[in-house]
Amino acid sequence: MPYVNVKITKTGVTAEQKSQIVKEITETLANVLGKNPEHTHVVIDEVELENWGYAGMLTTEWLEKQTEE
C-alpha cells in the first residue's frame, strides 16, 4: 500500500490542480512500480507560508526580500 505525502505552501492551489497531482502520482506508481491504484494513498498537506522555511528564512521573509531587490 503506497502512501505519498505531498507538502506544498498554501498559495491558492485549486481543487482541480490537487486532483491532477493525486491522479498523476497514482499513475506513476502504477506505471513504474506496478502498484495497484486502489491501494495507493496520496495526502496533500498545505502549509502556511509563515510555517515554511526557504534559504535560511521563513518564506514570507524570503518573498519580502525578493520584492525589495
N, CA, C and O atoms as CSV, one atom per row, in Angstrom:
chain,resi,resn,atom,element,x,y,z
A,1,MET,N,N,0.839,-1.178,0.000
A,1,MET,CA,C,0.000,0.000,0.000
A,1,MET,C,C,0.881,1.236,0.000
A,1,MET,O,O,1.384,1.616,1.057
A,2,PRO,N,N,1.087,1.873,-1.132
A,2,PRO,CA,C,1.880,3.099,-1.155
A,2,PRO,C,C,1.149,4.249,-0.464
A,2,PRO,O,O,-0.068,4.405,-0.568
A,3,TYR,N,N,1.937,5.030,0.233
A,3,TYR,CA,C,1.449,6.250,0.874
A,3,TYR,C,C,2.406,7.358,0.474
A,3,TYR,O,O,3.608,7.264,0.723
A,4,VAL,N,N,1.879,8.412,-0.148
A,4,VAL,CA,C,2.695,9.538,-0.583
A,4,VAL,C,C,2.174,10.783,0.100
A,4,VAL,O,O,0.976,11.065,0.053
A,5,ASN,N,N,3.067,11.537,0.737
A,5,ASN,CA,C,2.693,12.786,1.389
A,5,ASN,C,C,3.338,13.932,0.627
A,5,ASN,O,O,4.562,14.031,0.547
A,6,VAL,N,N,2.497,14.800,0.065
A,6,VAL,CA,C,2.956,15.953,-0.699
A,6,VAL,C,C,2.722,17.186,0.162
A,6,VAL,O,O,1.601,17.432,0.608
A,7,LYS,N,N,3.758,17.948,0.393
A,7,LYS,CA,C,3.634,19.183,1.159
A,7,LYS,C,C,3.872,20.355,0.227
A,7,LYS,O,O,4.889,20.429,-0.462
A,8,ILE,N,N,2.902,21.280,0.221
A,8,ILE,CA,C,3.008,22.475,-0.608
A,8,ILE,C,C,2.638,23.679,0.236
A,8,ILE,O,O,1.964,23.552,1.259
A,9,THR,N,N,3.080,24.842,-0.197
A,9,THR,CA,C,2.657,26.046,0.504
A,9,THR,C,C,1.225,26.376,0.103
A,9,THR,O,O,0.789,26.099,-1.014
A,10,LYS,N,N,0.515,26.971,1.043
A,10,LYS,CA,C,-0.873,27.350,0.814
A,10,LYS,C,C,-0.885,28.650,0.014
A,10,LYS,O,O,-0.843,29.743,0.579
A,11,THR,N,N,-0.942,28.513,-1.294
A,11,THR,CA,C,-0.848,29.685,-2.170
A,11,THR,C,C,-1.894,29.638,-3.281
A,11,THR,O,O,-1.585,29.938,-4.435
A,12,GLY,N,N,-3.111,29.270,-2.947
A,12,GLY,CA,C,-4.177,29.306,-3.931
A,12,GLY,C,C,-4.216,28.149,-4.904
A,12,GLY,O,O,-4.666,28.316,-6.038
A,13,VAL,N,N,-3.760,26.989,-4.494
A,13,VAL,CA,C,-3.829,25.813,-5.345
A,13,VAL,C,C,-5.293,25.380,-5.421
A,13,VAL,O,O,-5.975,25.292,-4.400
A,14,THR,N,N,-5.763,25.114,-6.623
A,14,THR,CA,C,-7.169,24.765,-6.806
A,14,THR,C,C,-7.421,23.277,-6.559
A,14,THR,O,O,-6.495,22.466,-6.555
A,15,ALA,N,N,-8.682,22.943,-6.355
A,15,ALA,CA,C,-9.065,21.543,-6.191
A,15,ALA,C,C,-8.733,20.746,-7.452
A,15,ALA,O,O,-8.351,19.578,-7.369
A,16,GLU,N,N,-8.877,21.374,-8.615
A,16,GLU,CA,C,-8.555,20.702,-9.868
A,16,GLU,C,C,-7.064,20.380,-9.952
A,16,GLU,O,O,-6.686,19.305,-10.416
A,17,GLN,N,N,-6.220,21.305,-9.505
A,17,GLN,CA,C,-4.775,21.062,-9.514
A,17,GLN,C,C,-4.418,19.941,-8.541
A,17,GLN,O,O,-3.588,19.088,-8.855
A,18,LYS,N,N,-5.032,19.940,-7.376
A,18,LYS,CA,C,-4.772,18.872,-6.400
A,18,LYS,C,C,-5.215,17.525,-6.956
A,18,LYS,O,O,-4.530,16.517,-6.780
A,19,SER,N,N,-6.352,17.512,-7.623
A,19,SER,CA,C,-6.842,16.277,-8.231
A,19,SER,C,C,-5.862,15.747,-9.264
A,19,SER,O,O,-5.623,14.542,-9.340
A,20,GLN,N,N,-5.296,16.646,-10.059
A,20,GLN,CA,C,-4.312,16.243,-11.062
A,20,GLN,C,C,-3.055,15.685,-10.400
A,20,GLN,O,O,-2.490,14.700,-10.877
A,21,ILE,N,N,-2.614,16.304,-9.309
A,21,ILE,CA,C,-1.444,15.811,-8.578
A,21,ILE,C,C,-1.688,14.386,-8.103
A,21,ILE,O,O,-0.851,13.507,-8.308
A,22,VAL,N,N,-2.840,14.155,-7.468
A,22,VAL,CA,C,-3.170,12.819,-6.956
A,22,VAL,C,C,-3.231,11.811,-8.103
A,22,VAL,O,O,-2.693,10.709,-7.992
A,23,LYS,N,N,-3.878,12.182,-9.191
A,23,LYS,CA,C,-4.019,11.288,-10.347
A,23,LYS,C,C,-2.663,10.911,-10.923
A,23,LYS,O,O,-2.389,9.736,-11.170
A,24,GLU,N,N,-1.812,11.915,-11.136
A,24,GLU,CA,C,-0.531,11.638,-11.791
A,24,GLU,C,C,0.441,10.884,-10.891
A,24,GLU,O,O,1.199,10.045,-11.379
A,25,ILE,N,N,0.438,11.162,-9.598
A,25,ILE,CA,C,1.296,10.395,-8.688
A,25,ILE,C,C,0.834,8.944,-8.648
A,25,ILE,O,O,1.651,8.025,-8.682
A,26,THR,N,N,-0.480,8.743,-8.575
A,26,THR,CA,C,-1.031,7.385,-8.561
A,26,THR,C,C,-0.669,6.648,-9.847
A,26,THR,O,O,-0.264,5.487,-9.804
A,27,GLU,N,N,-0.814,7.318,-10.991
A,27,GLU,CA,C,-0.460,6.701,-12.276
A,27,GLU,C,C,1.027,6.363,-12.340
A,27,GLU,O,O,1.396,5.309,-12.860
A,28,THR,N,N,1.873,7.229,-11.826
A,28,THR,CA,C,3.314,6.973,-11.851
A,28,THR,C,C,3.659,5.737,-11.024
A,28,THR,O,O,4.448,4.899,-11.461
A,29,LEU,N,N,3.075,5.619,-9.843
A,29,LEU,CA,C,3.344,4.439,-9.016
A,29,LEU,C,C,2.843,3.165,-9.685
A,29,LEU,O,O,3.470,2.113,-9.567
A,30,ALA,N,N,1.723,3.256,-10.385
A,30,ALA,CA,C,1.204,2.087,-11.107
A,30,ALA,C,C,2.110,1.736,-12.282
A,30,ALA,O,O,2.438,0.567,-12.489
A,31,ASN,N,N,2.516,2.749,-13.053
A,31,ASN,CA,C,3.323,2.511,-14.260
A,31,ASN,C,C,4.752,2.079,-13.952
A,31,ASN,O,O,5.286,1.193,-14.620
A,32,VAL,N,N,5.368,2.685,-12.963
A,32,VAL,CA,C,6.787,2.423,-12.690
A,32,VAL,C,C,6.973,1.229,-11.756
A,32,VAL,O,O,7.855,0.398,-11.971
A,33,LEU,N,N,6.143,1.148,-10.724
A,33,LEU,CA,C,6.330,0.097,-9.715
A,33,LEU,C,C,5.263,-0.994,-9.745
A,33,LEU,O,O,5.337,-1.964,-8.991
A,34,GLY,N,N,4.277,-0.832,-10.615
A,34,GLY,CA,C,3.221,-1.837,-10.698
A,34,GLY,C,C,2.275,-1.834,-9.503
A,34,GLY,O,O,1.640,-2.846,-9.208
A,35,LYS,N,N,2.178,-0.699,-8.815
A,35,LYS,CA,C,1.321,-0.611,-7.629
A,35,LYS,C,C,-0.142,-0.480,-8.039
A,35,LYS,O,O,-0.463,0.175,-9.030
A,36,ASN,N,N,-1.014,-1.103,-7.275
A,36,ASN,CA,C,-2.441,-1.066,-7.525
A,36,ASN,C,C,-2.987,0.309,-7.137
A,36,ASN,O,O,-2.868,0.705,-5.978
A,37,PRO,N,N,-3.584,1.047,-8.081
A,37,PRO,CA,C,-4.123,2.371,-7.760
A,37,PRO,C,C,-5.153,2.352,-6.634
A,37,PRO,O,O,-5.281,3.325,-5.891
A,38,GLU,N,N,-5.885,1.251,-6.506
A,38,GLU,CA,C,-6.898,1.154,-5.453
A,38,GLU,C,C,-6.289,1.085,-4.060
A,38,GLU,O,O,-6.985,1.279,-3.063
A,39,HIS,N,N,-4.991,0.809,-3.990
A,39,HIS,CA,C,-4.315,0.721,-2.697
A,39,HIS,C,C,-3.344,1.877,-2.468
A,39,HIS,O,O,-2.587,1.878,-1.498
A,40,THR,N,N,-3.371,2.850,-3.358
A,40,THR,CA,C,-2.444,3.975,-3.280
A,40,THR,C,C,-3.110,5.166,-2.610
A,40,THR,O,O,-4.206,5.577,-2.989
A,41,HIS,N,N,-2.430,5.713,-1.608
A,41,HIS,CA,C,-2.932,6.875,-0.869
A,41,HIS,C,C,-2.008,8.057,-1.107
A,41,HIS,O,O,-0.791,7.941,-0.964
A,42,VAL,N,N,-2.590,9.199,-1.471
A,42,VAL,CA,C,-1.832,10.433,-1.654
A,42,VAL,C,C,-2.475,11.488,-0.771
A,42,VAL,O,O,-3.670,11.763,-0.880
A,43,VAL,N,N,-1.674,12.072,0.100
A,43,VAL,CA,C,-2.154,13.109,1.012
A,43,VAL,C,C,-1.438,14.405,0.677
A,43,VAL,O,O,-0.212,14.441,0.571
A,44,ILE,N,N,-2.216,15.474,0.512
A,44,ILE,CA,C,-1.635,16.786,0.246
A,44,ILE,C,C,-1.806,17.648,1.483
A,44,ILE,O,O,-2.927,17.912,1.918
A,45,ASP,N,N,-0.693,18.082,2.044
A,45,ASP,CA,C,-0.698,18.997,3.186
A,45,ASP,C,C,-0.353,20.389,2.679
A,45,ASP,O,O,0.680,20.588,2.039
A,46,GLU,N,N,-1.223,21.349,2.969
A,46,GLU,CA,C,-0.951,22.732,2.618
A,46,GLU,C,C,-0.434,23.454,3.852
A,46,GLU,O,O,-1.087,23.472,4.896
A,47,VAL,N,N,0.735,24.043,3.720
A,47,VAL,CA,C,1.417,24.690,4.829
A,47,VAL,C,C,1.375,26.205,4.631
A,47,VAL,O,O,1.667,26.706,3.545
A,48,GLU,N,N,1.011,26.922,5.682
A,48,GLU,CA,C,1.016,28.384,5.623
A,48,GLU,C,C,2.444,28.871,5.346
A,48,GLU,O,O,3.415,28.277,5.815
A,49,LEU,N,N,2.554,29.953,4.582
A,49,LEU,CA,C,3.878,30.469,4.217
A,49,LEU,C,C,4.740,30.788,5.431
A,49,LEU,O,O,5.956,30.603,5.389
A,50,GLU,N,N,4.126,31.265,6.514
A,50,GLU,CA,C,4.919,31.604,7.693
A,50,GLU,C,C,5.407,30.362,8.447
A,50,GLU,O,O,6.164,30.476,9.411
A,51,ASN,N,N,4.971,29.169,8.001
A,51,ASN,CA,C,5.427,27.919,8.605
A,51,ASN,C,C,6.356,27.135,7.682
A,51,ASN,O,O,6.641,25.964,7.935
A,52,TRP,N,N,6.825,27.773,6.617
A,52,TRP,CA,C,7.679,27.103,5.639
A,52,TRP,C,C,8.973,27.897,5.530
A,52,TRP,O,O,8.947,29.100,5.271
A,53,GLY,N,N,10.082,27.242,5.721
A,53,GLY,CA,C,11.375,27.903,5.611
A,53,GLY,C,C,12.020,27.640,4.270
A,53,GLY,O,O,11.876,26.562,3.693
A,54,TYR,N,N,12.734,28.641,3.782
A,54,TYR,CA,C,13.423,28.524,2.495
A,54,TYR,C,C,14.648,29.429,2.532
A,54,TYR,O,O,14.559,30.590,2.933
A,55,ALA,N,N,15.768,28.904,2.121
A,55,ALA,CA,C,17.007,29.674,2.032
A,55,ALA,C,C,17.377,30.320,3.367
A,55,ALA,O,O,17.892,31.438,3.404
A,56,GLY,N,N,17.110,29.610,4.455
A,56,GLY,CA,C,17.501,30.092,5.778
A,56,GLY,C,C,16.555,31.096,6.405
A,56,GLY,O,O,16.891,31.711,7.417
A,57,MET,N,N,15.370,31.275,5.819
A,57,MET,CA,C,14.398,32.217,6.396
A,57,MET,C,C,12.985,31.726,6.103
A,57,MET,O,O,12.782,30.842,5.270
A,58,LEU,N,N,12.016,32.308,6.794
A,58,LEU,CA,C,10.636,31.958,6.502
A,58,LEU,C,C,10.298,32.395,5.087
A,58,LEU,O,O,10.841,33.383,4.593
A,59,THR,N,N,9.424,31.680,4.446
A,59,THR,CA,C,9.053,32.011,3.074
A,59,THR,C,C,8.489,33.422,2.978
A,59,THR,O,O,8.744,34.121,1.997
A,60,THR,N,N,7.726,33.853,3.982
A,60,THR,CA,C,7.190,35.214,3.969
A,60,THR,C,C,8.319,36.236,3.948
A,60,THR,O,O,8.236,37.244,3.247
A,61,GLU,N,N,9.373,35.975,4.716
A,61,GLU,CA,C,10.535,36.877,4.740
A,61,GLU,C,C,11.265,36.841,3.396
A,61,GLU,O,O,11.673,37.879,2.876
A,62,TRP,N,N,11.422,35.654,2.846
A,62,TRP,CA,C,12.107,35.498,1.566
A,62,TRP,C,C,11.367,36.255,0.472
A,62,TRP,O,O,11.988,36.937,-0.343
A,63,LEU,N,N,10.030,36.139,0.451
A,63,LEU,CA,C,9.235,36.834,-0.559
A,63,LEU,C,C,9.356,38.340,-0.411
A,63,LEU,O,O,9.448,39.052,-1.411
A,64,GLU,N,N,9.359,38.838,0.823
A,64,GLU,CA,C,9.540,40.275,1.062
A,64,GLU,C,C,10.890,40.752,0.542
A,64,GLU,O,O,10.993,41.819,-0.063
A,65,LYS,N,N,11.913,39.956,0.782
A,65,LYS,CA,C,13.255,40.302,0.328
A,65,LYS,C,C,13.313,40.375,-1.204
A,65,LYS,O,O,13.997,41.235,-1.758
A,66,GLN,N,N,12.594,39.473,-1.885
A,66,GLN,CA,C,12.591,39.454,-3.339
A,66,GLN,C,C,11.944,40.711,-3.920
A,66,GLN,O,O,12.362,41.196,-4.971
A,67,THR,N,N,10.934,41.233,-3.245
A,67,THR,CA,C,10.262,42.437,-3.749
A,67,THR,C,C,11.115,43.681,-3.514
A,67,THR,O,O,10.942,44.688,-4.200
A,68,GLU,N,N,12.043,43.619,-2.541
A,68,GLU,CA,C,12.929,44.735,-2.252
A,68,GLU,C,C,14.049,44.865,-3.274
A,68,GLU,O,O,14.563,45.958,-3.508
A,69,GLU,N,N,14.415,43.767,-3.868
A,69,GLU,CA,C,15.568,43.754,-4.798
A,69,GLU,C,C,15.184,44.244,-6.167
A,69,GLU,O,O,16.027,44.297,-7.062
